[in-house]
Amino acid sequence: MSLNYDLVILGGGTGGYVTAVRASQMGLKTAIVEKGKLGGTCLHKGCIPTKALLKSASVFQQVKEANEYGIETTSPVFQIEKAMSRKSKVVDSLHAGVEHLVDNHQIDVYQGYGRILGPSIFSPMAGSISVEYDDEKENDILVPKNVIIATGSAPSVLPDMEVDHDNIVTSDDLVEMTELPKSIIIIGGGVIGIEWASFLHDVGVEVTILEAQEHILPAFDKDIIKTLKRKLTKKGISIIEQATIDLESITKENDMKLTYEKNNEKHQVSAEKLLLSVGRKANTQNIGLDNTEIKRVKKGFIEVNQHFQTKESHIYAIGDVNGGRQLAHVATYEGKKAVEHIAGIVSSNLSDNEIPSCVYGNPEIAMIGLTETEAKEQGFRYRTAKTSFKAIGKAHVDGETDGFSKIIIDEKTEDILGVHMIGEKVTELIGQVSTAKYFDSSALELSEVIYPHPSLSEIIGEVAMAADGRKIHG
């Protein structure tokens, strides 16, 4: 059957369904093609389930420390089955909400595998979508005026390494685990690796992180990395950087064993499980790109312009699949901008420097803008200031004073180049800084805002005052 639409979106993840809602609001007849559940990786395998598990780990740690707050308890026991059950309830609730949202906006959803067709009897241009189903149901052919590819990404694997989903696992496997391993080696010290290291350690698993680059979290500010490494090491997590892994050495006996090289010396480590956390790859296989003029770049990501158009101007690509910042909030932003471009609405685009990034482990990390290294490399004349959470009353009340905020200021324009935070609830605080960054605020303007007392948000005003030479606390 052939059906006509203004817009068809391949992929119903966070970027896909939000884009569909925005398109519907603008009067576009819209359909989503999704082979799995609406909400995609973020809702079912990534952002939401991992944060739900991190919350369980946080509560476990709080109960263990309850005596410090005047509360006597028996020794707590972490039960992974109950934590997973709670995680599933959170995911199911949000999934039902997404389905209701899509239904309310009269968006058609095709539960199948979408493949882009080349020029055919359905359309003289590439872009018709063949929807293939698992059962014997005949394919549907969708004929849209525009297409948005929002197929996301999947965990990358190392060459010639077989993921058996038992001994060698990815993050997708861990969100469904039924029992905790006694120990784990995490290959990769990026955001995903650090979050899993935090969760697993805090619930009693022995954790070793192997990172090939000079530092874990290589995209983050050097002062943040230094503090994070100190805190994770103090907790008992083993962090080994600049480690070259001998893939042929990986064996399974009683435990997983592997050999790595560092400073021309070989070392062996072992653990019950091995987690691969070495980035993500674009989900572009078998979606019909070969039937189009669409160009792919390194690792299969789709090339797009500033409006997220591909080489086929009526076909757009948003989110992880286009090789940009692999963040759910980036996918939703790009989707809304793509739809506005389709509708002829002219609006400004945010730069990478206006996109916040967060790590939701223990401790939390949040940043926006340039790191100090990037500011130096780009030739800025800048100054920095830091304020410790020890200067913030609410941090003392909460019992979490080990962290800081760092601000980087352009000495020529007084604009904020970057803000970097580590400590309790900083992933909530960074939103205020995002607003300031959007309006090109200066440290002076950020310091003149009235922050409620006592609150953790006071650290934003304090670090801004410090950058402006008016430091009061800390």
Secondary structure, 3 states (H helix, E strand, C coil): CEEEEEEEEECCEHHHHHHHHHHHHCCCCEEEECCCCCEHHHHHCCHHHHHHHHHHHHHHHHHHCHHHHCCCCCCCCCCHHHHHHHHHHHHHHHHHHHHHHHHHCCCEEECCEEEECCCCCCCCCCCCEEEECCCCCCCEEEEEEEEEECCCEEECCCCCCCCCCCCEECHHHHCCCCCCCCEEEEECCCHHHHHHHHHHHHCCCEEEEEECCCCCCCCCCHHHHHHHHHHHHHHCCEEEECCEEEEEEEEECCCEEEEEEECCEEEEEEECEEEECCCEEECCCCCCHHHCCCCECHHHCECCCCCCECCCCCEEECHHHHCCCCCHHHHHHHHHHHHHHHCCCCCCCCCHHHCCEEECCCCEEEEEECCHHHHHHCCCCEEEEEEEHHHCHHHHHHCCCCCEEEEEEECCCCEEEEEEEEECCHHHHHHHHHHHHHCCCEHHHHHHCCCCCCCCCHHHHHHHHHHCCCCCCC
